[in-house]
Each structure stands twice: as structure tokens, then as C-alpha cells.
Amino acid sequence: MSQGARFRPAKLIAGLWSAALLIILTFLVLYPTAMLLVGALTNMNPVVDGYHPEAISISSFIDVLSNENVHFALGNTLVACAGGTAVAVIIGLFFAWIVVRTNTPWKGLIATAGMLPLFVPPLVAGVGWALLGSPKTGLINTFLARAGIEWRIDLYSMSGIIFVFGMYYAPYVYMFTASALRNMDPSLEEAAEISGATPFRTIFTITFPLIAPAIISGMLLSFVVMLGIYGIPAVLGAPANIPVLTTYIFQLTAWTPPEYSKAAAVALILMVATGALVALQQKVLSGRSYTTVAGKAFRPRSLNLGPWRFLTLALAIIYLLVVVVLPTLALIVAAFRRFLFIRDVASLFDMKQYGLLHFQRLFENPATMTSIYNTMKVGIITAVIGGILAFAIGYTVTRTQAPARRWIDIIATIPVAIPGLVIGVAYLWAWIGMPFGFYGSIWILALAFVARFMPDTVKALSASLMQIHKELEEAAWICGRGTLATIRTIVLPLARPGVVAAMTLLFILAIRELGSSLFLYSSSTVVMAVKLLDYYEGGNVGLTAAFSLVQMVILGVLIGITNLLTRGAANSSVGRAG
């Protein structure tokens, strides 16, 4: 048999494999996105009317574009996200400089604790700060009143949304800028100081301009993430009648009758805006971002702050107290206290006012246990299906010469430009009129989550796969092993830490996801994030706080398990490699 004849079956199998992945990605990404466009270009109700080609019309889209309420929500969105991004850049850049470029004590603790806001669900963050900063019943204002201080804070405002946005999304800026600062040659700063520039001037004329691409990338990422957040604006903006695009989209579907077409049109506007920003971020990242990294080895310069290092430490501790400790204490007080009214400081520490009443009511409600069960089930399905699919895509793109692998990579990356709420609207239009009862099932939630977080999972797994040298697979092939056997015995064991981490990350993200769930759940498939919002909107402050703590504890346990599994997998992989 000729060599060409032997290669024909391999090419056929590779082609079939690429076709299978493209079909799956079309089902998960392209079809729902296309149906979102269909929904925006119709004026029908898919629940009542079904789909009719003659119903295609641009009237809904024109109505949305000319609607003053949409303009108002868009303006609020831009102000909230721009203000939150500015705060996030200031905080994230300051922390990166402290950790990487100064001799501030406890830098490891600051770096670790500073990432904690990423693991707090936005809705929980909003609830915690609502308990603290409500203009009438907030704990901070209660203490100010008891202390005879006239000044009050009001987080039910645009400034409140900006404040919470900025604090909780500063870690995105930190991640980009800290990495850039570590990779920057300190001789550039030393040359400036030798020329007579003060440290302060060096920072603003040399250091920050050199890492400007990283700052811009972190800034754009923060802005993109804030665009798609529903929980924080829903909690802090709704009481003050400050709609943003995400809350406005949900309101359109909650009205009677629901305005599905207009919701799709607004969602499409949000998706286009997000996609443009993601494209801009990719362009920044592909530019001359890291030309300050030289071929010679160097150690990042640590600036001796002298006594000022205790000031930077104090500022870092204050930030951590404000972002992590204060909201958590507010949730604990509200969850365990029978009545939230606090007469004076002594009453706050009166243990007779505390108990497990709210937790008892919480777990006596069958809907609570159903939401926890559904969340665990959806999380497991998402982790398994998403992990397998991400591994298949990552391996195909990074380790093979399969046809259409470039298109597979592009389609798998599309959801990075689609906010979770928009994914929910797209899946609503894609499956609500279909038979077999797929809409409103656990499966539609899981598949929406898989699509929503596919870019993150594929990126994480691709990074693990690229660390495995190609010669290990080539050695297995020389020994007569096929591709599947090589993946099972060589690639998968060595990539196991990344696979475990990616699947557990999917599980955690599925548990805290709210935006996609809002349009896809039914009475029997309510998940924890939706139930938490239901408790809050029902005015059950104690139950809301108690359920928020339950969700935080579950997430904390999962993060701890992730670390243990990743370390165990890494040690196992090292043992195999040895």
C-alpha cells in the first residue's frame, strides 16, 4: 500500500472530526446567535405565535433605536461602566505597584486577598453593600445616626454602582499590570533616576507609560465585564430608578405581555458594543505590549519606601476590609439577627437578638433545597460537558493539523464578546419554540453555561496543552500507539492539572452565573442565583443574607477543593513525568 493511500483514512478521520466539532459549535454558538438576530428583526412573540418567515420586520429594531428609555439605559450603562473602570484602574494599578515594585510588608497576603473579589458573585456583592449603604436602613448610616453625625451615604445611586463596580473588578486591572511590571526591565527606570528624575516623576513618565498596553487591556476587560453584569445594577440601581442595558433587557421580558423582540434588539446592541471592545482589547494585546522584556535576565526592582511602606500597607488593609470584611460582616449580621433594626451599638452585640431563625426558614422552604440541588446538577453537567468539549477543541487547535481548526478556534472564541444575559436571550429565542421540552430544562441551562464560558475554558486548557512537548507524542506514535491511545496515556495525564482546574472553574462559574439563567429557568429548574434574586426582590432581607452566606460557603469550599485537586494532579503528573 502506498504512503498516500495510508494517509487517506487519517485525513478522512481528521475531516470528520473537524466537521463534528463545527456542528457542535454551530449548535452551541452560531445558531443561538443567529436566532438573536432573527428575534431582533421580528415583531412576534415566539411563545404564542411561533416562527413565521413573513413576520420578519425591522420595526422592533427601529422602535428600540428611537426609544428614549433605551437611550437613557445606554447612557447609564456607559457612565456606570466608565466610572467603575476608572476606579478599577486606580485601585488595580496601585495594588500592582505595591506588590511588584515596593518593599511593602505582607505583599503575598495583599496579592492573594486582593483577588478575593473575583470569587464573590456580583449579586452577593450588591446585596452586601445594599445592607451597608441603604440610605434609610443601611448599617453604616445607622451607626452614623447613633453617633450624631448628619452625613449619610447612599449606594442606591449611580455613584454607588460605580463604587461597587470599581472595587470588585479592580483585580482584572491588577492581573494585567502586575504581570507587565514584573516583565519590565528596571534599568529603564534607573536610567531616568540617574538623569535626576524623582521616583514620583519616574512612575508617571517612565513606568506607567511603558506598561500602557497592559493598563489599557485591563481597563477594556473591566469595562467589558461590567457591561454584562446584572446583579449589582439590579440591587443598587433599581431602588433609585437607574436602569442599565442589562436590567432594561430583563424588564422587557418581565412585562405583560413580554417584549421578546425588543429584548433581542437591545441584547444585540449590547453584544455589538461588547464585541467591539473585545476586538479593541485583542488589537492592544497584539501590539507592542511587552517590548520592554529584554533577552537578558533581570530582577524586578523593589523601591524602598522607608516609613511610607507602612502607609501603603495600611491602604491595602483598608481596601481589603472595605471590599471583603465589611460586606461579609453585614451579611452575617443580617443573616443571624432576628430583626435588622439596631437601636444602638450595645444592641449590635446583644446575643439575645441573634439566632438561626432565617436559616431555619431558608432550609424549611423546599424551593431553597431544589435550587441548591439544581445548581449542583447544572454545575456538574456544565463541568463534564464543557471540560470534554474544551479539551477536544484545545487539542485540535494546538496539537493537530486538522482542517478547519482555525474556524473551530474562532467560533469557540465568539462567546467572549457575548455577555451572559445576552446568551440567555439568544438561547430563549433559539429553543423556546422547539419540541421535546428542551426549553426550561436543566440541559438548556447547562448548555448555555458551556457556551458562555467556553472561551475561558479553552484558553486555560490550551495553555496546559502547549506546555507538553510534541516529542512525547511523537515517541508514542513511533512505538505504534494511535492518536486516541496517545491522548489517553500521554497527553491527558500530563495535562491533568489544567483539565481538573478548568472543569472545577466551570463548576464554580456555573454556580454563580445569574445573567444566562434569568431567561432560561422554569419553576422546576430554579438555580441558586435566581432564587437569591427572588428572595431579595421579595424584601426578605434576612433570608437573602442567609442564602448569600450559603452560596459564599459553597463557593469557598469548591475553591479549596480546586486547589487540593490541582496540587494533587500536578504532583501526580510530575511523578509520571519522572
C-alpha positions as CSV (number, residue, x, y, z in Angstrom):
1,M,0.0,0.0,0.0
2,S,1.4,3.4,-1.0
3,Q,2.1,6.1,1.6
4,G,-0.6,8.3,0.0
5,A,-3.2,5.5,0.5
6,R,-2.2,5.1,4.1
7,F,-2.7,8.8,4.7
8,R,-6.2,9.0,3.1
9,P,-8.1,7.4,6.1
10,A,-6.2,9.6,8.5
11,K,-7.2,12.7,6.5
12,L,-10.8,11.5,6.3
13,I,-11.0,10.9,10.1
14,A,-9.5,14.4,10.7
15,G,-12.0,15.9,8.4
16,L,-14.9,14.1,10.1
17,W,-13.6,15.2,13.5
18,S,-13.4,18.8,12.4
19,A,-16.9,18.6,11.0
20,A,-18.2,17.1,14.2
21,L,-16.7,19.9,16.3
22,L,-18.1,22.6,13.8
23,I,-21.6,21.0,14.1
24,I,-21.4,21.1,17.9
25,L,-20.2,24.7,18.0
26,T,-22.9,25.7,15.5
27,F,-25.4,24.2,17.8
28,L,-24.0,25.9,20.9
29,V,-22.9,29.3,19.5
30,L,-23.8,30.1,15.9
31,Y,-27.5,29.0,15.9
32,P,-28.5,30.9,19.1
33,T,-26.6,34.0,17.9
34,A,-28.4,33.8,14.6
35,M,-31.8,33.4,16.3
36,L,-31.0,36.5,18.4
37,L,-30.7,38.5,15.1
38,V,-34.0,36.9,13.9
39,G,-35.6,37.9,17.2
40,A,-34.4,41.5,16.8
41,L,-35.8,41.6,13.3
42,T,-39.3,40.4,14.1
43,N,-42.3,41.8,16.0
44,M,-43.7,38.4,17.1
45,N,-44.0,36.5,20.4
46,P,-42.2,33.2,19.9
47,V,-44.1,31.6,22.9
48,V,-47.6,32.4,21.4
49,D,-47.0,32.8,17.7
50,G,-44.1,30.5,17.0
51,Y,-41.9,31.4,14.0
52,H,-43.2,32.8,10.7
53,P,-40.9,34.0,7.9
54,E,-43.4,36.6,6.9
55,A,-43.1,38.2,10.4
56,I,-39.6,39.5,9.6
57,S,-39.7,43.2,10.2
58,I,-37.3,45.9,11.4
59,S,-40.0,47.7,13.3
60,S,-38.8,46.4,16.7
61,F,-35.3,47.3,16.0
62,I,-36.3,50.8,14.9
63,D,-38.5,51.2,18.0
64,V,-35.6,50.3,20.2
65,L,-33.1,52.6,18.4
66,S,-35.6,55.5,18.7
67,N,-36.7,54.7,22.3
68,E,-35.7,57.3,24.8
69,N,-35.8,54.7,27.6
70,V,-33.1,52.7,25.7
71,H,-31.1,55.9,25.2
72,F,-31.4,56.5,29.0
73,A,-30.4,52.9,29.9
74,L,-27.5,53.1,27.4
75,G,-26.3,56.4,28.9
76,N,-26.5,55.0,32.4
77,T,-24.6,51.9,31.3
78,L,-21.7,53.9,29.8
79,V,-21.5,56.2,32.8
80,A,-21.6,53.3,35.3
81,C,-19.0,51.2,33.4
82,A,-16.7,54.1,32.6
83,G,-16.8,55.3,36.2
84,G,-16.3,51.8,37.6
85,T,-13.5,51.2,35.1
86,A,-11.7,54.4,36.2
87,V,-12.0,53.4,39.9
88,A,-10.8,49.8,39.0
89,V,-7.8,51.2,37.1
90,I,-6.7,53.4,40.1
91,I,-7.1,50.6,42.6
92,G,-5.7,47.8,40.4
93,L,-2.7,49.8,39.3
94,F,-2.0,51.0,42.8
95,F,-2.0,47.4,44.1
96,A,0.1,46.1,41.3
97,W,2.7,48.8,42.0
98,I,2.6,48.0,45.8
99,V,3.0,44.2,45.3
100,V,5.6,44.2,42.4
101,R,7.6,47.4,42.8
102,T,7.8,48.3,46.5
103,N,9.0,46.8,49.8
104,T,5.6,47.0,51.4
105,P,5.3,44.2,54.1
106,W,3.0,41.2,53.6
107,K,2.9,41.6,49.8
108,G,2.0,37.9,49.4
109,L,-1.1,38.3,51.6
110,I,-2.1,41.5,49.8
111,A,-1.8,39.9,46.4
112,T,-3.8,36.8,47.4
113,A,-6.5,38.7,49.3
114,G,-6.8,41.3,46.6
115,M,-8.0,38.6,44.2
116,L,-10.9,37.5,46.5
117,P,-13.5,39.9,45.0
118,L,-13.3,37.9,41.7
119,F,-14.9,34.9,43.6
120,V,-17.8,36.9,45.1
121,P,-20.9,36.7,42.9
122,P,-22.0,40.2,41.7
123,L,-25.5,39.7,43.2
124,V,-24.0,38.8,46.6
125,A,-21.7,41.9,46.4
126,G,-24.7,44.1,45.6
127,V,-26.7,42.6,48.5
128,G,-23.9,43.1,51.0
129,W,-23.4,46.7,50.0
130,A,-27.2,47.4,50.0
131,L,-27.2,46.2,53.6
132,L,-24.4,48.6,54.4
133,G,-25.3,51.6,52.3
134,S,-29.1,51.8,52.1
135,P,-30.0,55.4,52.7
136,K,-32.6,54.6,55.3
137,T,-31.7,51.2,56.9
138,G,-28.1,50.7,55.9
139,L,-25.8,49.6,58.8
140,I,-23.3,52.4,58.1
141,N,-26.0,55.1,58.2
142,T,-27.5,53.6,61.3
143,F,-24.2,54.0,63.1
144,L,-23.7,57.5,61.8
145,A,-27.1,58.4,63.1
146,R,-26.5,56.9,66.5
147,A,-23.2,58.8,66.6
148,G,-25.0,62.1,65.9
149,I,-23.3,62.6,62.5
150,E,-25.5,64.2,59.9
151,W,-23.6,62.9,56.9
152,R,-25.1,59.8,55.1
153,I,-24.0,57.5,52.3
154,D,-26.5,56.4,49.6
155,L,-25.4,53.5,47.5
156,Y,-28.8,53.4,45.8
157,S,-27.3,55.8,43.2
158,M,-25.1,56.0,40.2
159,S,-22.1,56.7,42.5
160,G,-22.9,53.6,44.5
161,I,-22.9,51.4,41.4
162,I,-19.6,53.0,40.2
163,F,-18.1,52.5,43.7
164,V,-19.0,48.8,43.9
165,F,-18.1,48.1,40.2
166,G,-14.7,49.7,40.7
167,M,-13.9,47.8,43.9
168,Y,-15.0,44.4,42.7
169,Y,-13.4,44.5,39.2
170,A,-10.1,46.1,40.1
171,P,-8.4,42.6,40.1
172,Y,-8.8,42.4,36.4
173,V,-6.6,45.5,36.0
174,Y,-4.2,44.2,38.7
175,M,-3.7,40.9,36.8
176,F,-2.6,42.6,33.6
177,T,-0.5,45.4,35.2
178,A,1.3,43.2,37.8
179,S,2.4,40.9,35.0
180,A,3.7,43.8,32.9
181,L,5.5,45.3,35.8
182,R,7.3,42.0,36.6
183,N,8.4,41.7,33.0
184,M,9.7,45.2,32.6
185,D,13.4,45.9,32.7
186,P,14.2,48.1,35.7
187,S,17.2,49.6,34.0
188,L,14.8,51.9,32.2
189,E,13.6,53.4,35.5
190,E,17.2,53.5,36.9
191,A,18.4,55.5,33.8
192,A,15.6,58.1,34.5
193,E,16.6,58.4,38.1
194,I,20.3,58.8,37.2
195,S,19.2,61.6,35.0
196,G,17.7,63.4,38.0
197,A,14.1,62.4,37.8
198,T,12.3,61.9,41.2
199,P,10.7,58.5,41.9
200,F,7.3,60.0,41.6
201,R,8.1,61.5,38.2
202,T,9.7,58.2,37.1
203,I,6.5,56.4,37.9
204,F,4.3,58.7,35.8
205,T,6.8,59.4,32.9
206,I,8.5,56.0,32.6
207,T,6.8,53.1,34.4
208,F,3.2,53.7,33.7
209,P,3.7,54.8,30.0
210,L,5.7,51.7,29.4
211,I,3.0,49.4,30.7
212,A,0.2,51.4,29.0
213,P,-0.8,48.5,26.7
214,A,-1.4,46.3,29.9
215,I,-3.3,49.1,31.6
216,I,-5.5,49.6,28.5
217,S,-6.1,45.9,28.2
218,G,-7.1,45.6,31.9
219,M,-9.2,48.6,31.5
220,L,-11.1,47.3,28.4
221,L,-11.6,43.9,30.1
222,S,-13.1,45.5,33.2
223,F,-15.4,47.6,31.0
224,V,-16.5,44.6,29.0
225,V,-17.2,42.6,32.1
226,M,-19.2,45.4,33.7
227,L,-21.3,45.8,30.6
228,G,-22.8,42.4,31.1
229,I,-23.3,42.4,34.9
230,Y,-26.9,42.3,36.1
231,G,-26.7,41.7,39.8
232,I,-25.1,44.9,41.0
233,P,-27.2,47.3,38.9
234,A,-30.3,45.3,39.8
235,V,-29.8,45.7,43.5
236,L,-28.3,49.2,43.7
237,G,-29.9,50.8,40.7
238,A,-33.5,49.6,40.7
239,P,-34.5,51.4,44.0
240,A,-33.2,54.7,42.5
241,N,-34.8,54.0,39.1
242,I,-31.4,53.8,37.4
243,P,-31.8,51.3,34.6
244,V,-28.9,50.0,32.6
245,L,-29.0,47.8,29.5
246,T,-28.9,44.5,31.4
247,T,-31.7,45.4,33.7
248,Y,-33.7,47.0,30.9
249,I,-33.5,43.8,28.8
250,F,-34.8,41.8,31.7
251,Q,-37.6,44.3,32.3
252,L,-38.7,43.9,28.7
253,T,-39.3,40.2,29.1
254,A,-40.9,40.6,32.6
255,W,-43.6,43.0,31.3
256,T,-47.1,41.8,30.4
257,P,-47.1,41.0,27.5
258,P,-43.4,40.3,27.3
259,E,-41.5,42.3,24.6
260,Y,-39.2,39.5,23.4
261,S,-38.3,41.2,20.1
262,K,-37.3,44.4,21.7
263,A,-35.3,42.4,24.3
264,A,-33.5,40.7,21.5
265,A,-32.8,44.1,19.7
266,V,-31.4,45.6,22.9
267,A,-29.3,42.5,23.6
268,L,-27.9,42.7,20.1
269,I,-26.9,46.3,20.7
270,L,-25.1,45.2,23.9
271,M,-23.4,42.3,22.1
272,V,-22.1,44.5,19.3
273,A,-20.8,47.1,21.8
274,T,-19.1,44.3,23.8
275,G,-17.7,42.7,20.6
276,A,-16.2,46.0,19.5
277,L,-14.4,46.4,22.9
278,V,-13.1,42.8,22.8
279,A,-11.7,43.4,19.3
280,L,-10.1,46.6,20.6
281,Q,-8.6,44.7,23.5
282,Q,-7.2,42.0,21.2
283,K,-5.7,44.6,19.0
284,V,-4.0,46.2,22.0
285,L,-2.7,42.9,23.2
286,S,-1.3,42.0,19.8
287,G,0.6,45.3,19.6
288,R,3.9,46.3,21.1
289,S,2.7,45.5,24.6
290,Y,5.8,43.8,26.0
291,T,8.8,45.2,24.1
292,T,10.3,46.2,27.4
293,V,11.1,42.5,28.1
294,A,14.8,42.1,27.3
295,G,16.7,38.9,26.4
296,K,19.0,39.3,29.5
297,A,17.9,38.2,32.9
298,F,16.9,40.8,35.5
299,R,15.1,41.1,38.8
300,P,12.1,43.4,39.2
301,R,13.2,46.5,41.1
302,S,11.8,46.9,44.6
303,L,11.5,50.6,45.6
304,N,12.5,51.2,49.2
305,L,9.6,53.3,50.6
306,G,11.1,53.7,54.1
307,P,8.5,54.6,56.7
308,W,6.0,55.2,53.8
309,R,5.8,51.4,53.4
310,F,3.5,51.2,56.4
311,L,1.2,53.8,54.8
312,T,0.9,51.6,51.6
313,L,0.3,48.6,53.9
314,A,-2.4,50.5,55.7
315,L,-4.1,51.5,52.5
316,A,-4.1,47.9,51.3
317,I,-5.6,46.6,54.5
318,I,-8.3,49.3,54.4
319,Y,-9.2,48.2,50.9
320,L,-9.4,44.6,51.9
321,L,-11.5,45.5,54.9
322,V,-13.9,47.6,52.8
323,V,-14.2,45.0,49.9
324,V,-14.1,41.7,51.8
325,V,-14.7,42.2,55.5
326,L,-17.4,44.9,55.7
327,P,-19.9,43.3,53.3
328,T,-19.4,39.8,54.8
329,L,-20.0,41.2,58.3
330,A,-23.1,42.9,57.0
331,L,-24.4,39.6,55.6
332,I,-23.6,37.8,58.8
333,V,-25.4,40.4,61.0
334,A,-28.5,40.4,58.7
335,A,-28.5,36.6,58.4
336,F,-28.3,35.8,62.1
337,R,-30.1,38.8,63.6
338,R,-33.8,38.2,64.2
339,F,-34.7,41.9,63.3
340,L,-32.3,44.1,61.4
341,F,-33.3,47.3,63.3
342,I,-30.3,48.2,65.5
343,R,-31.2,50.6,68.3
344,D,-27.6,51.4,69.4
345,V,-24.1,49.9,69.4
346,A,-24.8,47.8,72.5
347,S,-27.8,46.3,70.7
348,L,-25.5,45.1,68.0
349,F,-23.6,42.9,70.4
350,D,-26.6,41.7,72.3
351,M,-26.5,37.9,71.6
352,K,-30.2,37.6,72.5
353,Q,-31.0,39.3,69.2
354,Y,-29.3,36.6,67.2
355,G,-30.4,33.1,66.2
356,L,-30.8,30.7,63.4
357,L,-34.4,31.7,62.5
358,H,-33.6,32.8,59.0
359,F,-31.5,29.7,58.2
360,Q,-34.4,27.5,59.6
361,R,-36.9,29.3,57.3
362,L,-34.4,29.1,54.5
363,F,-34.0,25.3,54.6
364,E,-37.6,24.6,55.5
365,N,-38.5,26.1,52.1
366,P,-38.5,23.2,49.6
367,A,-37.7,25.8,46.8
368,T,-34.3,26.5,48.5
369,M,-33.2,22.9,48.6
370,T,-34.5,22.5,45.0
371,S,-32.4,25.5,43.9
372,I,-29.3,24.0,45.6
373,Y,-29.9,20.6,44.0
374,N,-30.5,22.1,40.6
375,T,-27.4,24.3,40.9
376,M,-25.2,21.3,41.8
377,K,-26.7,19.3,38.9
378,V,-26.2,22.0,36.4
379,G,-22.7,22.7,37.6
380,I,-21.7,19.0,37.2
381,I,-23.2,18.7,33.8
382,T,-21.5,22.0,32.7
383,A,-18.2,20.9,34.1
384,V,-18.2,17.5,32.4
385,I,-19.6,18.5,29.0
386,G,-17.7,21.8,29.0
387,G,-14.4,20.2,30.1
388,I,-14.6,17.4,27.5
389,L,-15.5,19.9,24.7
390,A,-12.8,22.4,25.7
391,F,-10.2,19.6,25.8
392,A,-11.3,18.4,22.3
393,I,-11.2,22.0,20.9
394,G,-7.9,22.9,22.6
395,Y,-6.2,19.7,21.5
396,T,-7.5,20.1,17.9
397,V,-6.3,23.7,17.6
398,T,-3.0,23.5,19.4
399,R,-1.7,19.9,18.7
400,T,-3.1,18.8,15.3
401,Q,-3.2,19.9,11.6
402,A,-6.9,19.1,11.3
403,P,-8.7,21.0,8.6
404,A,-10.8,24.0,9.7
405,R,-9.1,24.2,13.0
406,R,-8.8,27.9,12.6
407,W,-12.5,28.2,12.2
408,I,-13.0,26.0,15.2
409,D,-10.9,28.3,17.3
410,I,-12.7,31.5,16.0
411,I,-16.2,30.1,16.7
412,A,-15.2,28.8,20.1
413,T,-13.9,32.4,20.9
414,I,-17.1,34.2,19.8
415,P,-18.8,33.9,23.3
416,V,-16.2,36.1,24.9
417,A,-17.9,39.0,23.2
418,I,-21.4,37.9,24.3
419,P,-22.5,38.9,27.9
420,G,-24.2,36.2,29.9
421,L,-27.5,38.0,29.8
422,V,-27.4,38.1,26.0
423,I,-26.6,34.4,25.9
424,G,-29.8,33.8,27.9
425,V,-31.8,35.9,25.4
426,A,-30.2,34.1,22.4
427,Y,-31.0,30.7,23.9
428,L,-34.5,31.8,24.7
429,W,-35.1,32.6,21.0
430,A,-33.3,29.5,19.8
431,W,-35.1,26.9,21.8
432,I,-38.4,28.3,23.2
433,G,-40.4,27.2,20.3
434,M,-38.7,23.8,19.8
435,P,-40.4,20.5,20.6
436,F,-39.2,17.8,23.1
437,G,-39.4,20.2,26.1
438,F,-35.8,21.3,25.8
439,Y,-36.6,24.9,26.9
440,G,-37.0,25.2,30.7
441,S,-35.0,22.1,31.4
442,I,-31.7,21.6,33.2
443,W,-30.0,20.9,29.9
444,I,-30.6,24.2,28.3
445,L,-29.1,25.9,31.4
446,A,-26.1,23.7,31.3
447,L,-25.5,24.2,27.5
448,A,-25.9,27.9,27.8
449,F,-23.3,27.9,30.6
450,V,-21.0,25.7,28.4
451,A,-21.3,28.3,25.6
452,R,-21.0,31.2,27.9
453,F,-17.7,30.1,29.5
454,M,-16.2,28.2,26.6
455,P,-13.5,30.8,25.7
456,D,-12.1,30.8,29.2
457,T,-12.0,27.0,29.5
458,V,-10.5,26.5,26.1
459,K,-7.8,29.2,26.8
460,A,-6.9,27.6,30.1
461,L,-6.7,24.1,28.7
462,S,-4.8,25.2,25.6
463,A,-2.2,26.8,27.9
464,S,-1.7,23.4,29.6
465,L,-1.5,21.5,26.4
466,M,1.1,23.9,24.9
467,Q,3.4,23.1,27.8
468,I,3.6,19.5,26.7
469,H,6.4,18.9,24.3
470,K,5.4,17.5,20.9
471,E,8.2,14.9,21.0
472,L,6.4,13.0,23.8
473,E,3.5,12.3,21.4
474,E,5.9,11.5,18.5
475,A,7.7,8.9,20.7
476,A,4.4,7.2,21.4
477,W,3.5,7.2,17.7
478,I,6.9,5.7,16.8
479,C,6.1,2.9,19.3
480,G,2.9,2.2,17.4
481,R,0.3,3.9,19.5
482,G,-2.6,5.5,17.8
483,T,-3.8,9.1,18.4
484,L,-6.5,8.2,20.9
485,A,-4.2,5.9,22.9
486,T,-1.5,8.6,22.9
487,I,-4.0,11.2,24.2
488,R,-5.2,8.8,26.9
489,T,-1.8,7.6,28.1
490,I,0.5,10.6,27.5
491,V,-1.3,13.9,26.9
492,L,-4.3,13.6,29.3
493,P,-2.2,12.5,32.3
494,L,0.3,15.3,31.8
495,A,-2.4,17.9,31.2
496,R,-4.4,16.6,34.2
497,P,-3.8,19.7,36.4
498,G,-5.1,22.0,33.8
499,V,-8.1,19.8,33.0
500,V,-9.0,19.5,36.7
501,A,-8.6,23.2,37.2
502,A,-10.6,24.1,34.1
503,M,-13.5,21.7,35.0
504,T,-13.7,23.0,38.5
505,L,-13.6,26.6,37.3
506,L,-16.6,25.7,35.0
507,F,-18.4,24.3,38.0
508,I,-17.7,27.5,40.1
509,L,-18.7,29.8,37.3
510,A,-21.9,27.8,36.7
511,I,-22.9,28.1,40.4
512,R,-22.5,31.9,40.4
513,E,-24.0,32.7,37.0
514,L,-27.1,34.8,37.0
515,G,-27.4,36.6,33.7
516,S,-27.9,33.5,31.5
517,S,-30.2,31.8,34.0
518,L,-32.8,34.7,34.1
519,F,-34.3,33.8,30.8
520,L,-33.9,30.0,30.8
521,Y,-35.1,28.6,34.1
522,S,-38.6,27.2,34.9
523,S,-40.4,26.6,38.2
524,S,-38.7,23.2,38.4
525,T,-35.2,24.3,37.4
526,V,-34.6,27.4,39.6
527,V,-30.9,27.7,40.5
528,M,-29.4,29.4,43.5
529,A,-28.5,32.7,41.8
530,V,-32.1,33.2,40.6
531,K,-33.6,32.1,44.0
532,L,-31.3,34.6,45.7
533,L,-32.6,37.4,43.5
534,D,-36.1,36.2,44.2
535,Y,-35.6,36.5,47.9
536,Y,-34.1,40.0,47.6
537,E,-36.9,41.3,45.3
538,G,-39.4,39.8,47.8
539,G,-38.0,42.0,50.5
540,N,-36.8,39.1,52.6
541,V,-33.5,40.7,53.8
542,G,-32.8,38.0,56.4
543,L,-33.3,35.1,54.0
544,T,-31.4,37.0,51.3
545,A,-28.4,37.4,53.6
546,A,-28.6,33.8,54.9
547,F,-28.7,32.4,51.3
548,S,-25.9,34.7,50.3
549,L,-23.7,33.2,53.0
550,V,-24.7,29.7,52.0
551,Q,-23.6,30.5,48.4
552,M,-20.3,32.0,49.6
553,V,-19.6,29.0,51.7
554,I,-20.3,26.6,48.9
555,L,-18.0,28.6,46.6
556,G,-15.3,28.8,49.2
557,V,-15.4,25.0,49.7
558,L,-15.2,24.5,45.9
559,I,-12.2,26.9,45.6
560,G,-10.5,25.0,48.4
561,I,-11.2,21.6,46.7
562,T,-9.9,23.1,43.4
563,N,-6.6,24.0,45.0
564,L,-6.2,20.5,46.5
565,L,-7.2,18.7,43.3
566,T,-4.9,20.8,41.2
567,R,-1.9,20.3,43.6
568,G,-2.7,16.5,43.7
569,A,-2.9,16.4,39.9
570,A,0.3,18.4,39.5
571,N,2.2,16.1,41.8
572,S,0.8,13.0,40.0
573,S,1.8,14.4,36.7
574,V,5.3,15.2,38.0
575,G,5.6,11.6,39.2
576,R,4.6,10.2,35.9
577,A,7.0,12.5,34.0
578,G,9.8,11.5,36.4
